[in-house]
Amino acid sequence: MTDNADTFPSSKERTNDIYRYCTFYLLLRQSEKFSQITTELFSALDDNSINAVTSAITLTEILIKPYQKNDGDLIEKYLLHFRSGSNLKVHPITESIAIRAAQLRASYPSIKTIDSLQVATALSAGIKIFLTNDFQLKQIKELTVVTLSDLEI
């Protein structure tokens, strides 16, 4: 692991410890390189070992490629996950979240608006750990940003 050695336990302890008592913001990204980690995370969600929070924007982000490929099965898989995941709470973008996102963009001009909305949603939900694959978000100081590379086994 990289920047978060003090925050995260070893990979052997990870699913049994940190995710049992730590809620994180999960930005869903599919990648062959991280398939083992994402499988582990989704398994932990399914067996109630962890809780996750995301914004409705995540649904937009993950559905783009399946719609481009006209992959109805994958679209349904994602929708089912979002609609039935008891440990995945999907938050709407509210006015207060939009204002907080603007404040984040003012403080961190290099982050994209969509990312500032994601981070603002996490902050609004009281999340302390933001899981992403976007290294640029590590500059955000208001919460701990962890990349999938940080979790590599």
C-alpha positions in Angstrom: 0.0 0.0 0.0 1.0 3.6 -0.5 -0.1 6.7 1.4 -2.5 5.1 3.8 -0.3 2.6 5.6 -1.5 3.9 9.0 -5.1 3.8 8.0 -5.4 0.3 6.6 -4.5 -3.1 8.0 -2.5 -5.6 6.0 -4.1 -7.3 3.0 -4.5 -10.4 5.1 -6.5 -8.5 7.7 -8.4 -6.3 5.4 -11.8 -7.9 4.9 -12.0 -9.1 8.5 -11.1 -5.9 10.1 -11.2 -2.5 8.3 -14.4 -3.2 6.5 -16.2 -4.6 9.5 -16.1 -1.4 11.3 -15.3 1.2 8.6 -17.8 2.5 6.2 -16.5 3.8 2.9 -17.7 5.6 -0.2 -17.5 3.2 -3.1 -17.1 4.4 -6.6 -17.8 1.4 -8.8 -15.2 0.9 -11.5 -14.7 -2.3 -13.4 -11.2 -3.3 -14.2 -9.4 -6.6 -14.9 -6.4 -5.4 -12.9 -8.6 -4.9 -9.8 -11.0 -7.8 -10.3 -9.9 -9.6 -7.2 -10.2 -6.5 -5.0 -13.6 -5.5 -6.4 -14.8 -9.1 -6.0 -13.7 -9.1 -2.4 -15.4 -5.7 -1.8 -18.7 -6.9 -3.3 -18.6 -10.1 -1.4 -18.1 -8.1 1.8 -21.1 -6.0 0.9 -23.1 -9.1 0.1 -22.3 -10.8 3.4 -22.9 -7.6 5.5 -19.2 -7.2 6.5 -19.2 -3.6 5.2 -21.5 -0.8 4.3 -21.1 1.5 1.4 -22.5 4.8 0.4 -22.6 6.3 -3.1 -24.5 9.0 -5.0 -27.0 8.5 -7.7 -24.4 9.9 -10.1 -22.5 6.6 -9.7 -25.4 4.9 -11.5 -25.0 7.3 -14.4 -21.3 6.7 -14.5 -21.4 2.9 -14.5 -24.3 2.6 -17.0 -22.7 4.6 -19.8 -20.6 1.7 -21.2 -23.3 -0.9 -21.0 -25.7 1.4 -22.8 -23.0 2.1 -25.5 -22.6 -1.6 -26.0 -26.3 -2.3 -25.7 -25.5 -4.8 -23.0 -28.9 -5.3 -21.4 -27.7 -8.1 -19.1 -25.0 -5.8 -17.6 -27.5 -2.9 -17.2 -29.9 -5.2 -15.3 -27.0 -6.5 -13.2 -26.0 -3.0 -12.1 -29.6 -1.9 -11.6 -30.3 -5.0 -9.4 -27.1 -4.3 -7.4 -28.2 -0.7 -6.8 -31.8 -1.5 -6.0 -31.3 -4.5 -3.8 -28.0 -3.9 -2.0 -29.0 -3.6 1.6 -25.5 -2.4 2.5 -25.3 0.0 -0.4 -27.0 3.3 0.3 -27.6 5.5 -2.7 -27.9 9.2 -1.9 -29.5 11.8 -4.1 -27.7 15.1 -5.0 -29.4 17.7 -2.9 -29.0 21.5 -2.8 -26.6 21.3 0.2 -24.5 18.7 -1.6 -24.3 20.8 -4.7 -23.2 23.8 -2.6 -20.6 21.7 -0.8 -19.4 20.4 -4.2 -18.9 24.0 -5.3 -16.9 24.7 -2.2 -14.7 21.7 -3.0 -14.2 22.8 -6.6 -13.2 26.3 -5.3 -10.6 24.7 -2.9 -9.4 22.0 -5.4 -9.9 23.6 -8.9 -8.2 20.6 -10.6 -10.9 18.1 -9.6 -13.9 17.7 -11.9 -17.4 18.8 -11.0 -18.7 15.2 -11.1 -16.0 14.2 -8.6 -16.7 17.1 -6.3 -20.3 16.0 -6.2 -19.2 12.5 -5.3 -17.0 13.7 -2.5 -19.6 16.2 -1.3 -22.1 13.3 -1.1 -19.6 11.2 0.9 -19.0 14.1 3.3 -22.7 14.7 3.7 -23.2 11.1 4.6 -20.4 11.3 7.2 -18.1 9.0 5.3 -14.4 9.0 6.3 -13.0 6.8 3.6 -13.5 7.5 -0.1 -12.6 4.5 -2.4 -11.9 5.4 -6.0 -9.4 4.8 -8.8 -8.8 8.5 -9.4 -5.4 9.4 -8.0 -6.1 13.1 -8.4 -8.6 12.9 -5.6 -5.9 12.1 -3.1 -5.3 15.9 -2.8 -8.6 16.2 -0.9 -8.0 16.6 2.8 -11.6 16.5 4.1 -11.6 12.7 4.1 -9.2 9.8 3.4 -9.0 9.0 -0.3 -8.0 5.4 -1.0 -7.3 4.1 -4.5 -7.8 0.5 -5.6 -4.0 0.4 -6.0 -3.6 1.1 -2.3 -5.6 -2.1 -1.6 -3.7 -4.3 -4.1 -3.1 -7.7 -2.7 
